[in-house]
Amino acid sequence: MEYKATYTKEEVDELMEWFSNNEYENAVDIGHGQHIMDVKKCVNALRHTTTTQYTNSTFSGSICVLFKIREELIKQGKVKGF
């Protein structure tokens, strides 16, 4: 997903549901020198901000990171069943 200034409740709910309902490896490179060593910990750390601040553009970068993590997990074949 491209960066957006704000997100909808539906987008955020779908994203959080995806992380809750899928099994994935715990480390992923998301590009530009960014490597997430513990995906579950990262998702849990950003969950509250994502679900409460999705209309606040101050936090859109953090939310975009979660979309990028999901995209790269799928692209790199690190999701069980994909």
Steps between C-alpha positions, in 0.01 A plus 500: 500500500623845417554752778183687594454795735214320675337159493144376534372284784429225248861503372642487849257232620581283198875545559481410869278201420754381243784506756279317753383229258819410314818319593817664376873496558622730772757702304472690173689757296268780390753682286708815525716347772207417725502154654231396748650237731180424693189558289254395771657737752496784246135438411401485866692819577322688220155341546358760741625797300373345177151425631453834679689754288431393141339838417794696646764566234771524768486122535448402136866409451482235772181360354655492154788291643250232603354491149855472363585216740195304384579568134860383537410191704270391218740600223794318662296182558515528878129444567378147560244405238582777252 
